[in-house]
Amino acid sequence: MWTLSWVLMAYNISDDAFVSQVELPAEIDSATVKSLVGDYPNLKGDSFPVVGESLSRLMNMSAEGLDPTRFDYFIEFR
C-alpha cells in the first residue's frame, strides 16, 4: 500500500532534467510546507519551487544531502 508524503523533486540547473525524488522526514506536514511556500488552496495538488531561506530550512530538517548549486528543488505531495 502506498503512503503519500511530502517530497522534493530535484532537477538539474543546467538542463532542467529530472534527477531524483528526495524523501522528506515524516514530521514535515502541511503546516510546515505552508510556512515554506505560502498558503495555497491546492497545496497538495501542485508543485512549488523551494529556494532561499525555505530551502535552507529543509536542508536542516533533511538527512539527504541537498545541493542547491547543482539542482533546483520543488516540493510536492506524492
Secondary structure, 3 states (H helix, E strand, C coil): CCCCCEEEEEEECCCCCEEEEEECCCCCCHHHHHHHHCCCCCCCCCCEEECHHHHHHHHHHCCCCCCCCCEEEEEEEC
